[in-house]
Amino acid sequence: MIAKVSQETLAEIVGTTRSRVSHFMNKFRKMGFINYNGHLEIHSSLLNVVLHDQPHVSGVSSVTGKPDTTGD
């Protein structure tokens, strides 16, 4: 059994705000990386992005999750 984790708890775990967690969950859902409808289903495509840091999600730093200002 997998425990239910709120967005607030997840934010505390990763050191960010609940609104940032919500923002990225919605972004990942729209990009097809996750399904979120009462439970979370993570597609392997998101794991590939996170584990291999490719492809780069445009405009977002893979380290901080904040807008990338390096211009690469």
CHARMM internal coordinates of N, CA and C (Angstrom, degrees):
IC EDIT
DIST 1 N 1 CA 1.4483
DIST 1 CA 1 C 1.5321
ANGL 1 N 1 CA 1 C 109.09
DIST 1 C 2 N 1.3225
ANGL 1 CA 1 C 2 N 115.41
DIHE 1 N 1 CA 1 C 2 N 136.93
DIST 2 N 2 CA 1.4625
ANGL 1 C 2 N 2 CA 121.43
DIHE 1 CA 1 C 2 N 2 CA 179.34
DIST 2 CA 2 C 1.5227
ANGL 2 N 2 CA 2 C 108.19
DIHE 1 C 2 N 2 CA 2 C -102.89
DIST 2 C 3 N 1.3288
ANGL 2 CA 2 C 3 N 115.18
DIHE 2 N 2 CA 2 C 3 N 130.21
DIST 3 N 3 CA 1.4626
ANGL 2 C 3 N 3 CA 119.92
DIHE 2 CA 2 C 3 N 3 CA -178.89
DIST 3 CA 3 C 1.5219
ANGL 3 N 3 CA 3 C 110.34
DIHE 2 C 3 N 3 CA 3 C -71.18
DIST 3 C 4 N 1.3347
ANGL 3 CA 3 C 4 N 115.45
DIHE 3 N 3 CA 3 C 4 N 145.37
DIST 4 N 4 CA 1.4570
ANGL 3 C 4 N 4 CA 120.11
DIHE 3 CA 3 C 4 N 4 CA 174.77
DIST 4 CA 4 C 1.5235
ANGL 4 N 4 CA 4 C 108.14
DIHE 3 C 4 N 4 CA 4 C -78.54
DIST 4 C 5 N 1.3152
ANGL 4 CA 4 C 5 N 115.17
DIHE 4 N 4 CA 4 C 5 N 133.72
DIST 5 N 5 CA 1.4590
ANGL 4 C 5 N 5 CA 121.53
DIHE 4 CA 4 C 5 N 5 CA -179.50
DIST 5 CA 5 C 1.5225
ANGL 5 N 5 CA 5 C 107.59
DIHE 4 C 5 N 5 CA 5 C -123.61
DIST 5 C 6 N 1.3196
ANGL 5 CA 5 C 6 N 116.06
DIHE 5 N 5 CA 5 C 6 N 125.04
DIST 6 N 6 CA 1.4600
ANGL 5 C 6 N 6 CA 119.55
DIHE 5 CA 5 C 6 N 6 CA 179.55
DIST 6 CA 6 C 1.5286
ANGL 6 N 6 CA 6 C 110.03
DIHE 5 C 6 N 6 CA 6 C -74.37
DIST 6 C 7 N 1.3177
ANGL 6 CA 6 C 7 N 115.86
DIHE 6 N 6 CA 6 C 7 N 162.60
DIST 7 N 7 CA 1.4547
ANGL 6 C 7 N 7 CA 120.03
DIHE 6 CA 6 C 7 N 7 CA 176.50
DIST 7 CA 7 C 1.5250
ANGL 7 N 7 CA 7 C 110.22
DIHE 6 C 7 N 7 CA 7 C -62.45
DIST 7 C 8 N 1.3111
ANGL 7 CA 7 C 8 N 117.11
DIHE 7 N 7 CA 7 C 8 N -35.28
DIST 8 N 8 CA 1.4616
ANGL 7 C 8 N 8 CA 121.01
DIHE 7 CA 7 C 8 N 8 CA 178.67
DIST 8 CA 8 C 1.5336
ANGL 8 N 8 CA 8 C 110.82
DIHE 7 C 8 N 8 CA 8 C -63.91
DIST 8 C 9 N 1.3269
ANGL 8 CA 8 C 9 N 116.57
DIHE 8 N 8 CA 8 C 9 N -44.74
DIST 9 N 9 CA 1.4628
ANGL 8 C 9 N 9 CA 120.82
DIHE 8 CA 8 C 9 N 9 CA 178.75
DIST 9 CA 9 C 1.5198
ANGL 9 N 9 CA 9 C 110.42
DIHE 8 C 9 N 9 CA 9 C -65.25
DIST 9 C 10 N 1.3283
ANGL 9 CA 9 C 10 N 117.18
DIHE 9 N 9 CA 9 C 10 N -43.09
DIST 10 N 10 CA 1.4544
ANGL 9 C 10 N 10 CA 120.78
DIHE 9 CA 9 C 10 N 10 CA 177.83
DIST 10 CA 10 C 1.5281
ANGL 10 N 10 CA 10 C 110.58
DIHE 9 C 10 N 10 CA 10 C -60.33
DIST 10 C 11 N 1.3184
ANGL 10 CA 10 C 11 N 116.99
DIHE 10 N 10 CA 10 C 11 N -41.00
DIST 11 N 11 CA 1.4636
ANGL 10 C 11 N 11 CA 121.28
DIHE 10 CA 10 C 11 N 11 CA 178.06
DIST 11 CA 11 C 1.5252
ANGL 11 N 11 CA 11 C 111.20
DIHE 10 C 11 N 11 CA 11 C -60.98
DIST 11 C 12 N 1.3298
ANGL 11 CA 11 C 12 N 116.90
DIHE 11 N 11 CA 11 C 12 N -42.23
DIST 12 N 12 CA 1.4632
ANGL 11 C 12 N 12 CA 120.59
DIHE 11 CA 11 C 12 N 12 CA 178.25
DIST 12 CA 12 C 1.5321
ANGL 12 N 12 CA 12 C 111.04
DIHE 11 C 12 N 12 CA 12 C -63.73
DIST 12 C 13 N 1.3236
ANGL 12 CA 12 C 13 N 116.25
DIHE 12 N 12 CA 12 C 13 N -39.10
DIST 13 N 13 CA 1.4583
ANGL 12 C 13 N 13 CA 121.02
DIHE 12 CA 12 C 13 N 13 CA -178.55
DIST 13 CA 13 C 1.5290
ANGL 13 N 13 CA 13 C 110.82
DIHE 12 C 13 N 13 CA 13 C -64.08
DIST 13 C 14 N 1.3322
ANGL 13 CA 13 C 14 N 117.11
DIHE 13 N 13 CA 13 C 14 N -43.32
DIST 14 N 14 CA 1.4613
ANGL 13 C 14 N 14 CA 120.06
DIHE 13 CA 13 C 14 N 14 CA -176.10
DIST 14 CA 14 C 1.5235
ANGL 14 N 14 CA 14 C 113.47
DIHE 13 C 14 N 14 CA 14 C -94.05
DIST 14 C 15 N 1.3237
ANGL 14 CA 14 C 15 N 117.17
DIHE 14 N 14 CA 14 C 15 N -3.04
DIST 15 N 15 CA 1.4598
ANGL 14 C 15 N 15 CA 120.82
DIHE 14 CA 14 C 15 N 15 CA 174.59
DIST 15 CA 15 C 1.5080
ANGL 15 N 15 CA 15 C 114.72
DIHE 14 C 15 N 15 CA 15 C 79.73
DIST 15 C 16 N 1.3217
ANGL 15 CA 15 C 16 N 117.17
DIHE 15 N 15 CA 15 C 16 N 42.21
DIST 16 N 16 CA 1.4602
ANGL 15 C 16 N 16 CA 121.30
DIHE 15 CA 15 C 16 N 16 CA 178.04
DIST 16 CA 16 C 1.5243
ANGL 16 N 16 CA 16 C 108.73
DIHE 15 C 16 N 16 CA 16 C -140.06
DIST 16 C 17 N 1.3151
ANGL 16 CA 16 C 17 N 116.60
DIHE 16 N 16 CA 16 C 17 N -168.17
DIST 17 N 17 CA 1.4690
ANGL 16 C 17 N 17 CA 120.36
DIHE 16 CA 16 C 17 N 17 CA -179.50
DIST 17 CA 17 C 1.5253
ANGL 17 N 17 CA 17 C 110.39
DIHE 16 C 17 N 17 CA 17 C -98.87
DIST 17 C 18 N 1.3291
ANGL 17 CA 17 C 18 N 115.94
DIHE 17 N 17 CA 17 C 18 N 159.65
DIST 18 N 18 CA 1.4559
ANGL 17 C 18 N 18 CA 120.91
DIHE 17 CA 17 C 18 N 18 CA 176.85
DIST 18 CA 18 C 1.5295
ANGL 18 N 18 CA 18 C 110.66
DIHE 17 C 18 N 18 CA 18 C -61.01
DIST 18 C 19 N 1.3278
ANGL 18 CA 18 C 19 N 117.02
DIHE 18 N 18 CA 18 C 19 N -36.55
DIST 19 N 19 CA 1.4659
ANGL 18 C 19 N 19 CA 119.45
DIHE 18 CA 18 C 19 N 19 CA -178.71
DIST 19 CA 19 C 1.5339
ANGL 19 N 19 CA 19 C 111.17
DIHE 18 C 19 N 19 CA 19 C -65.96
DIST 19 C 20 N 1.3567
ANGL 19 CA 19 C 20 N 117.86
DIHE 19 N 19 CA 19 C 20 N -34.30
DIST 20 N 20 CA 1.4655
ANGL 19 C 20 N 20 CA 120.08
DIHE 19 CA 19 C 20 N 20 CA 176.65
DIST 20 CA 20 C 1.5316
ANGL 20 N 20 CA 20 C 110.80
DIHE 19 C 20 N 20 CA 20 C -69.22
DIST 20 C 21 N 1.3339
ANGL 20 CA 20 C 21 N 116.54
DIHE 20 N 20 CA 20 C 21 N -39.74
DIST 21 N 21 CA 1.4678
ANGL 20 C 21 N 21 CA 120.29
DIHE 20 CA 20 C 21 N 21 CA 176.42
DIST 21 CA 21 C 1.5313
ANGL 21 N 21 CA 21 C 109.26
DIHE 20 C 21 N 21 CA 21 C -60.48
DIST 21 C 22 N 1.3290
ANGL 21 CA 21 C 22 N 116.80
DIHE 21 N 21 CA 21 C 22 N -47.11
DIST 22 N 22 CA 1.4582
ANGL 21 C 22 N 22 CA 121.56
DIHE 21 CA 21 C 22 N 22 CA 178.97
DIST 22 CA 22 C 1.5257
ANGL 22 N 22 CA 22 C 111.12
DIHE 21 C 22 N 22 CA 22 C -60.39
DIST 22 C 23 N 1.3380
ANGL 22 CA 22 C 23 N 116.38
DIHE 22 N 22 CA 22 C 23 N -44.02
DIST 23 N 23 CA 1.4661
ANGL 22 C 23 N 23 CA 121.15
DIHE 22 CA 22 C 23 N 23 CA 179.82
DIST 23 CA 23 C 1.5270
ANGL 23 N 23 CA 23 C 110.70
DIHE 22 C 23 N 23 CA 23 C -57.64
DIST 23 C 24 N 1.3305
ANGL 23 CA 23 C 24 N 116.38
DIHE 23 N 23 CA 23 C 24 N -49.74
DIST 24 N 24 CA 1.4615
ANGL 23 C 24 N 24 CA 119.18
DIHE 23 CA 23 C 24 N 24 CA -176.95
DIST 24 CA 24 C 1.5208
ANGL 24 N 24 CA 24 C 112.21
DIHE 23 C 24 N 24 CA 24 C -72.96
DIST 24 C 25 N 1.3125
ANGL 24 CA 24 C 25 N 118.83
DIHE 24 N 24 CA 24 C 25 N -32.52
DIST 25 N 25 CA 1.4697
ANGL 24 C 25 N 25 CA 119.47
DIHE 24 CA 24 C 25 N 25 CA 175.60
DIST 25 CA 25 C 1.5212
ANGL 25 N 25 CA 25 C 109.70
DIHE 24 C 25 N 25 CA 25 C -63.46
DIST 25 C 26 N 1.3223
ANGL 25 CA 25 C 26 N 117.29
DIHE 25 N 25 CA 25 C 26 N -42.35
DIST 26 N 26 CA 1.4659
ANGL 25 C 26 N 26 CA 120.37
DIHE 25 CA 25 C 26 N 26 CA 177.42
DIST 26 CA 26 C 1.5234
ANGL 26 N 26 CA 26 C 111.18
DIHE 25 C 26 N 26 CA 26 C -65.83
DIST 26 C 27 N 1.3264
ANGL 26 CA 26 C 27 N 117.03
DIHE 26 N 26 CA 26 C 27 N -41.47
DIST 27 N 27 CA 1.4625
ANGL 26 C 27 N 27 CA 121.22
DIHE 26 CA 26 C 27 N 27 CA 178.39
DIST 27 CA 27 C 1.5293
ANGL 27 N 27 CA 27 C 110.56
DIHE 26 C 27 N 27 CA 27 C -62.96
DIST 27 C 28 N 1.3401
ANGL 27 CA 27 C 28 N 116.85
DIHE 27 N 27 CA 27 C 28 N -46.66
DIST 28 N 28 CA 1.4575
ANGL 27 C 28 N 28 CA 120.79
DIHE 27 CA 27 C 28 N 28 CA 178.94
DIST 28 CA 28 C 1.5307
ANGL 28 N 28 CA 28 C 111.46
DIHE 27 C 28 N 28 CA 28 C -63.53
DIST 28 C 29 N 1.3363
ANGL 28 CA 28 C 29 N 116.88
DIHE 28 N 28 CA 28 C 29 N -36.53
DIST 29 N 29 CA 1.4694
ANGL 28 C 29 N 29 CA 120.49
DIHE 28 CA 28 C 29 N 29 CA 177.52
DIST 29 CA 29 C 1.5260
ANGL 29 N 29 CA 29 C 110.08
DIHE 28 C 29 N 29 CA 29 C -64.17
DIST 29 C 30 N 1.3256
ANGL 29 CA 29 C 30 N 117.27
DIHE 29 N 29 CA 29 C 30 N -46.35
DIST 30 N 30 CA 1.4677
ANGL 29 C 30 N 30 CA 121.52
DIHE 29 CA 29 C 30 N 30 CA -179.51
DIST 30 CA 30 C 1.5258
ANGL 30 N 30 CA 30 C 111.54
DIHE 29 C 30 N 30 CA 30 C -64.80
DIST 30 C 31 N 1.3331
ANGL 30 CA 30 C 31 N 117.06
DIHE 30 N 30 CA 30 C 31 N -30.80
DIST 31 N 31 CA 1.4626
ANGL 30 C 31 N 31 CA 121.35
DIHE 30 CA 30 C 31 N 31 CA 179.44
DIST 31 CA 31 C 1.5324
ANGL 31 N 31 CA 31 C 112.02
DIHE 30 C 31 N 31 CA 31 C -83.44
DIST 31 C 32 N 1.3278
ANGL 31 CA 31 C 32 N 117.33
DIHE 31 N 31 CA 31 C 32 N -4.35
DIST 32 N 32 CA 1.4587
ANGL 31 C 32 N 32 CA 121.35
DIHE 31 CA 31 C 32 N 32 CA 177.88
DIST 32 CA 32 C 1.5122
ANGL 32 N 32 CA 32 C 114.45
DIHE 31 C 32 N 32 CA 32 C 84.43
DIST 32 C 33 N 1.3501
ANGL 32 CA 32 C 33 N 117.42
DIHE 32 N 32 CA 32 C 33 N 12.04
DIST 33 N 33 CA 1.4581
ANGL 32 C 33 N 33 CA 120.54
DIHE 32 CA 32 C 33 N 33 CA 179.96
DIST 33 CA 33 C 1.5218
ANGL 33 N 33 CA 33 C 112.90
DIHE 32 C 33 N 33 CA 33 C -79.33
DIST 33 C 34 N 1.3400
ANGL 33 CA 33 C 34 N 117.28
DIHE 33 N 33 CA 33 C 34 N -27.90
DIST 34 N 34 CA 1.4641
ANGL 33 C 34 N 34 CA 120.99
DIHE 33 CA 33 C 34 N 34 CA -178.91
DIST 34 CA 34 C 1.5273
ANGL 34 N 34 CA 34 C 110.21
DIHE 33 C 34 N 34 CA 34 C -139.23
DIST 34 C 35 N 1.3157
ANGL 34 CA 34 C 35 N 115.89
DIHE 34 N 34 CA 34 C 35 N 158.67
DIST 35 N 35 CA 1.4611
ANGL 34 C 35 N 35 CA 123.93
DIHE 34 CA 34 C 35 N 35 CA 165.47
DIST 35 CA 35 C 1.5124
ANGL 35 N 35 CA 35 C 105.58
DIHE 34 C 35 N 35 CA 35 C -113.94
DIST 35 C 36 N 1.3127
ANGL 35 CA 35 C 36 N 115.73
DIHE 35 N 35 CA 35 C 36 N 135.50
DIST 36 N 36 CA 1.4591
ANGL 35 C 36 N 36 CA 119.91
DIHE 35 CA 35 C 36 N 36 CA -178.37
DIST 36 CA 36 C 1.5156
ANGL 36 N 36 CA 36 C 108.65
DIHE 35 C 36 N 36 CA 36 C -140.29
DIST 36 C 37 N 1.3450
ANGL 36 CA 36 C 37 N 115.61
DIHE 36 N 36 CA 36 C 37 N 100.84
DIST 37 N 37 CA 1.4500
ANGL 36 C 37 N 37 CA 121.24
DIHE 36 CA 36 C 37 N 37 CA -179.76
DIST 37 CA 37 C 1.5250
ANGL 37 N 37 CA 37 C 107.79
DIHE 36 C 37 N 37 CA 37 C -147.51
DIST 37 C 38 N 1.3291
ANGL 37 CA 37 C 38 N 115.58
DIHE 37 N 37 CA 37 C 38 N 72.37
DIST 38 N 38 CA 1.4556
ANGL 37 C 38 N 38 CA 119.93
DIHE 37 CA 37 C 38 N 38 CA -177.25
DIST 38 CA 38 C 1.5173
ANGL 38 N 38 CA 38 C 112.28
DIHE 37 C 38 N 38 CA 38 C 90.43
DIST 38 C 39 N 1.3178
ANGL 38 CA 38 C 39 N 116.74
DIHE 38 N 38 CA 38 C 39 N -27.35
DIST 39 N 39 CA 1.4615
ANGL 38 C 39 N 39 CA 122.11
DIHE 38 CA 38 C 39 N 39 CA 173.02
DIST 39 CA 39 C 1.5265
ANGL 39 N 39 CA 39 C 107.50
DIHE 38 C 39 N 39 CA 39 C -144.22
DIST 39 C 40 N 1.2909
ANGL 39 CA 39 C 40 N 116.37
DIHE 39 N 39 CA 39 C 40 N 158.57
DIST 40 N 40 CA 1.4543
ANGL 39 C 40 N 40 CA 121.90
DIHE 39 CA 39 C 40 N 40 CA -175.96
DIST 40 CA 40 C 1.5147
ANGL 40 N 40 CA 40 C 110.89
DIHE 39 C 40 N 40 CA 40 C -101.47
DIST 40 C 41 N 1.3166
ANGL 40 CA 40 C 41 N 116.50
DIHE 40 N 40 CA 40 C 41 N 126.61
DIST 41 N 41 CA 1.4642
ANGL 40 C 41 N 41 CA 122.72
DIHE 40 CA 40 C 41 N 41 CA 174.53
DIST 41 CA 41 C 1.5184
ANGL 41 N 41 CA 41 C 107.05
DIHE 40 C 41 N 41 CA 41 C -119.25
DIST 41 C 42 N 1.3145
ANGL 41 CA 41 C 42 N 116.67
DIHE 41 N 41 CA 41 C 42 N 119.26
DIST 42 N 42 CA 1.4591
ANGL 41 C 42 N 42 CA 121.89
DIHE 41 CA 41 C 42 N 42 CA -177.99
DIST 42 CA 42 C 1.5217
ANGL 42 N 42 CA 42 C 108.80
DIHE 41 C 42 N 42 CA 42 C -101.11
DIST 42 C 43 N 1.3179
ANGL 42 CA 42 C 43 N 115.85
DIHE 42 N 42 CA 42 C 43 N 124.64
DIST 43 N 43 CA 1.4628
ANGL 42 C 43 N 43 CA 121.02
DIHE 42 CA 42 C 43 N 43 CA 179.32
DIST 43 CA 43 C 1.5247
ANGL 43 N 43 CA 43 C 109.48
DIHE 42 C 43 N 43 CA 43 C -82.19
DIST 43 C 44 N 1.3005
ANGL 43 CA 43 C 44 N 116.03
DIHE 43 N 43 CA 43 C 44 N 150.63
DIST 44 N 44 CA 1.4625
ANGL 43 C 44 N 44 CA 120.49
DIHE 43 CA 43 C 44 N 44 CA -178.40
DIST 44 CA 44 C 1.5232
ANGL 44 N 44 CA 44 C 111.99
DIHE 43 C 44 N 44 CA 44 C -60.03
DIST 44 C 45 N 1.3223
ANGL 44 CA 44 C 45 N 117.77
DIHE 44 N 44 CA 44 C 45 N -24.51
DIST 45 N 45 CA 1.4672
ANGL 44 C 45 N 45 CA 120.04
DIHE 44 CA 44 C 45 N 45 CA 179.46
DIST 45 CA 45 C 1.5265
ANGL 45 N 45 CA 45 C 111.29
DIHE 44 C 45 N 45 CA 45 C -61.61
DIST 45 C 46 N 1.3394
ANGL 45 CA 45 C 46 N 118.77
DIHE 45 N 45 CA 45 C 46 N -35.75
DIST 46 N 46 CA 1.4639
ANGL 45 C 46 N 46 CA 120.68
DIHE 45 CA 45 C 46 N 46 CA 177.17
DIST 46 CA 46 C 1.5178
ANGL 46 N 46 CA 46 C 110.26
DIHE 45 C 46 N 46 CA 46 C -70.35
DIST 46 C 47 N 1.3199
ANGL 46 CA 46 C 47 N 116.87
DIHE 46 N 46 CA 46 C 47 N -40.86
DIST 47 N 47 CA 1.4609
ANGL 46 C 47 N 47 CA 120.05
DIHE 46 CA 46 C 47 N 47 CA 178.31
DIST 47 CA 47 C 1.5205
ANGL 47 N 47 CA 47 C 110.29
DIHE 46 C 47 N 47 CA 47 C -61.12
DIST 47 C 48 N 1.3358
ANGL 47 CA 47 C 48 N 117.33
DIHE 47 N 47 CA 47 C 48 N -38.78
DIST 48 N 48 CA 1.4637
ANGL 47 C 48 N 48 CA 120.78
DIHE 47 CA 47 C 48 N 48 CA 177.65
DIST 48 CA 48 C 1.5217
ANGL 48 N 48 CA 48 C 110.83
DIHE 47 C 48 N 48 CA 48 C -62.38
DIST 48 C 49 N 1.3250
ANGL 48 CA 48 C 49 N 117.49
DIHE 48 N 48 CA 48 C 49 N -41.61
DIST 49 N 49 CA 1.4608
ANGL 48 C 49 N 49 CA 121.27
DIHE 48 CA 48 C 49 N 49 CA 179.41
DIST 49 CA 49 C 1.5211
ANGL 49 N 49 CA 49 C 109.78
DIHE 48 C 49 N 49 CA 49 C -64.79
DIST 49 C 50 N 1.3175
ANGL 49 CA 49 C 50 N 117.11
DIHE 49 N 49 CA 49 C 50 N -45.28
DIST 50 N 50 CA 1.4643
ANGL 49 C 50 N 50 CA 121.08
DIHE 49 CA 49 C 50 N 50 CA -176.76
DIST 50 CA 50 C 1.5285
ANGL 50 N 50 CA 50 C 111.38
DIHE 49 C 50 N 50 CA 50 C -70.49
DIST 50 C 51 N 1.3028
ANGL 50 CA 50 C 51 N 116.60
DIHE 50 N 50 CA 50 C 51 N -47.10
DIST 51 N 51 CA 1.4676
ANGL 50 C 51 N 51 CA 120.00
DIHE 50 CA 50 C 51 N 51 CA -175.52
DIST 51 CA 51 C 1.5226
ANGL 51 N 51 CA 51 C 113.36
DIHE 50 C 51 N 51 CA 51 C -73.66
DIST 51 C 52 N 1.3150
ANGL 51 CA 51 C 52 N 116.97
DIHE 51 N 51 CA 51 C 52 N -32.47
DIST 52 N 52 CA 1.4617
ANGL 51 C 52 N 52 CA 120.47
DIHE 51 CA 51 C 52 N 52 CA -175.38
DIST 52 CA 52 C 1.5128
ANGL 52 N 52 CA 52 C 112.55
DIHE 51 C 52 N 52 CA 52 C -109.95
DIST 52 C 53 N 1.3265
ANGL 52 CA 52 C 53 N 116.42
DIHE 52 N 52 CA 52 C 53 N -3.04
DIST 53 N 53 CA 1.4629
ANGL 52 C 53 N 53 CA 122.98
DIHE 52 CA 52 C 53 N 53 CA 179.58
DIST 53 CA 53 C 1.5250
ANGL 53 N 53 CA 53 C 111.41
DIHE 52 C 53 N 53 CA 53 C 55.06
DIST 53 C 54 N 1.3399
ANGL 53 CA 53 C 54 N 116.46
DIHE 53 N 53 CA 53 C 54 N 32.39
DIST 54 N 54 CA 1.4573
ANGL 53 C 54 N 54 CA 121.11
DIHE 53 CA 53 C 54 N 54 CA 177.00
DIST 54 CA 54 C 1.5044
ANGL 54 N 54 CA 54 C 108.64
DIHE 53 C 54 N 54 CA 54 C -145.64
DIST 54 C 55 N 1.3002
ANGL 54 CA 54 C 55 N 123.15
DIHE 54 N 54 CA 54 C 55 N 146.32
DIST 55 N 55 CA 1.4500
ANGL 54 C 55 N 55 CA 123.06
DIHE 54 CA 54 C 55 N 55 CA -10.54
DIST 55 CA 55 C 1.5118
ANGL 55 N 55 CA 55 C 110.64
DIHE 54 C 55 N 55 CA 55 C -72.39
DIST 55 C 56 N 1.3078
ANGL 55 CA 55 C 56 N 116.30
DIHE 55 N 55 CA 55 C 56 N 156.47
DIST 56 N 56 CA 1.4608
ANGL 55 C 56 N 56 CA 122.42
DIHE 55 CA 55 C 56 N 56 CA 179.49
DIST 56 CA 56 C 1.5246
ANGL 56 N 56 CA 56 C 108.98
DIHE 55 C 56 N 56 CA 56 C -66.74
DIST 56 C 57 N 1.3159
ANGL 56 CA 56 C 57 N 117.58
DIHE 56 N 56 CA 56 C 57 N 128.46
DIST 57 N 57 CA 1.4548
ANGL 56 C 57 N 57 CA 121.77
DIHE 56 CA 56 C 57 N 57 CA 175.63
DIST 57 CA 57 C 1.5139
ANGL 57 N 57 CA 57 C 105.79
DIHE 56 C 57 N 57 CA 57 C -77.81
DIST 57 C 58 N 1.3036
ANGL 57 CA 57 C 58 N 116.74
DIHE 57 N 57 CA 57 C 58 N 113.22
DIST 58 N 58 CA 1.4654
ANGL 57 C 58 N 58 CA 122.93
DIHE 57 CA 57 C 58 N 58 CA -172.98
DIST 58 CA 58 C 1.5161
ANGL 58 N 58 CA 58 C 112.90
DIHE 57 C 58 N 58 CA 58 C -53.00
DIST 58 C 59 N 1.3290
ANGL 58 CA 58 C 59 N 114.71
DIHE 58 N 58 CA 58 C 59 N 128.19
DIST 59 N 59 CA 1.4512
ANGL 58 C 59 N 59 CA 121.15
DIHE 58 CA 58 C 59 N 59 CA 173.67
DIST 59 CA 59 C 1.5092
ANGL 59 N 59 CA 59 C 115.56
DIHE 58 C 59 N 59 CA 59 C 82.39
DIST 59 C 60 N 1.3321
ANGL 59 CA 59 C 60 N 118.12
DIHE 59 N 59 CA 59 C 60 N 5.43
DIST 60 N 60 CA 1.4590
ANGL 59 C 60 N 60 CA 120.57
DIHE 59 CA 59 C 60 N 60 CA -177.04
DIST 60 CA 60 C 1.5188
ANGL 60 N 60 CA 60 C 109.73
DIHE 59 C 60 N 60 CA 60 C -129.31
DIST 60 C 61 N 1.3112
ANGL 60 CA 60 C 61 N 116.01
DIHE 60 N 60 CA 60 C 61 N 129.75
DIST 61 N 61 CA 1.4588
ANGL 60 C 61 N 61 CA 120.63
DIHE 60 CA 60 C 61 N 61 CA 176.40
DIST 61 CA 61 C 1.5154
ANGL 61 N 61 CA 61 C 109.18
DIHE 60 C 61 N 61 CA 61 C -72.00
DIST 61 C 62 N 1.3232
ANGL 61 CA 61 C 62 N 117.47
DIHE 61 N 61 CA 61 C 62 N 130.18
DIST 62 N 62 CA 1.4658
ANGL 61 C 62 N 62 CA 120.63
DIHE 61 CA 61 C 62 N 62 CA 179.86
DIST 62 CA 62 C 1.5216
ANGL 62 N 62 CA 62 C 111.58
DIHE 61 C 62 N 62 CA 62 C -71.24
DIST 62 C 63 N 1.3204
ANGL 62 CA 62 C 63 N 117.50
DIHE 62 N 62 CA 62 C 63 N -17.62
DIST 63 N 63 CA 1.4499
ANGL 62 C 63 N 63 CA 120.72
DIHE 62 CA 62 C 63 N 63 CA -178.03
DIST 63 CA 63 C 1.5304
ANGL 63 N 63 CA 63 C 111.26
DIHE 62 C 63 N 63 CA 63 C -86.75
DIST 63 C 64 N 1.3346
ANGL 63 CA 63 C 64 N 116.87
DIHE 63 N 63 CA 63 C 64 N -48.24
DIST 64 N 64 CA 1.4602
ANGL 63 C 64 N 64 CA 120.79
DIHE 63 CA 63 C 64 N 64 CA -174.03
DIST 64 CA 64 C 1.5171
ANGL 64 N 64 CA 64 C 113.88
DIHE 63 C 64 N 64 CA 64 C -101.08
DIST 64 C 65 N 1.3379
ANGL 64 CA 64 C 65 N 117.98
DIHE 64 N 64 CA 64 C 65 N -21.08
DIST 65 N 65 CA 1.4446
ANGL 64 C 65 N 65 CA 120.72
DIHE 64 CA 64 C 65 N 65 CA -175.02
DIST 65 CA 65 C 1.5266
ANGL 65 N 65 CA 65 C 111.78
DIHE 64 C 65 N 65 CA 65 C 77.60
DIST 65 C 66 N 1.3365
ANGL 65 CA 65 C 66 N 116.32
DIHE 65 N 65 CA 65 C 66 N 4.54
DIST 66 N 66 CA 1.4593
ANGL 65 C 66 N 66 CA 121.12
DIHE 65 CA 65 C 66 N 66 CA 179.93
DIST 66 CA 66 C 1.5182
ANGL 66 N 66 CA 66 C 109.00
DIHE 65 C 66 N 66 CA 66 C -96.95
DIST 66 C 67 N 1.3338
ANGL 66 CA 66 C 67 N 116.34
DIHE 66 N 66 CA 66 C 67 N 163.40
DIST 67 N 67 CA 1.4699
ANGL 66 C 67 N 67 CA 118.30
DIHE 66 CA 66 C 67 N 67 CA 179.16
DIST 67 CA 67 C 1.5221
ANGL 67 N 67 CA 67 C 111.28
DIHE 66 C 67 N 67 CA 67 C -53.06
DIST 67 C 68 N 1.3326
ANGL 67 CA 67 C 68 N 114.84
DIHE 67 N 67 CA 67 C 68 N 136.66
DIST 68 N 68 CA 1.4568
ANGL 67 C 68 N 68 CA 121.35
DIHE 67 CA 67 C 68 N 68 CA -179.26
DIST 68 CA 68 C 1.5165
ANGL 68 N 68 CA 68 C 109.03
DIHE 67 C 68 N 68 CA 68 C -85.59
DIST 68 C 69 N 1.3147
ANGL 68 CA 68 C 69 N 117.13
DIHE 68 N 68 CA 68 C 69 N 119.17
DIST 69 N 69 CA 1.4489
ANGL 68 C 69 N 69 CA 121.42
DIHE 68 CA 68 C 69 N 69 CA -178.11
DIST 69 CA 69 C 1.5152
ANGL 69 N 69 CA 69 C 112.33
DIHE 68 C 69 N 69 CA 69 C -107.73
DIST 69 C 70 N 1.3403
ANGL 69 CA 69 C 70 N 116.64
DIHE 69 N 69 CA 69 C 70 N 11.15
DIST 70 N 70 CA 1.4719
ANGL 69 C 70 N 70 CA 119.96
DIHE 69 CA 69 C 70 N 70 CA -177.97
DIST 70 CA 70 C 1.5154
ANGL 70 N 70 CA 70 C 112.16
DIHE 69 C 70 N 70 CA 70 C -80.71
DIST 70 C 71 N 1.3389
ANGL 70 CA 70 C 71 N 116.91
DIHE 70 N 70 CA 70 C 71 N -18.62
DIST 71 N 71 CA 1.4534
ANGL 70 C 71 N 71 CA 120.85
DIHE 70 CA 70 C 71 N 71 CA 177.32
DIST 71 CA 71 C 1.5120
ANGL 71 N 71 CA 71 C 115.61
DIHE 70 C 71 N 71 CA 71 C 77.57
DIST 71 C 72 N 1.3513
ANGL 71 CA 71 C 72 N 117.74
DIHE 71 N 71 CA 71 C 72 N 20.96
DIST 72 N 72 CA 1.4688
ANGL 71 C 72 N 72 CA 118.25
DIHE 71 CA 71 C 72 N 72 CA 179.68
DIST 72 CA 72 C 1.4775
ANGL 72 N 72 CA 72 C 113.40
DIHE 71 C 72 N 72 CA 72 C -87.69
END
COOR INIT
IC SEED 1 N 1 CA 1 C
IC BUILD
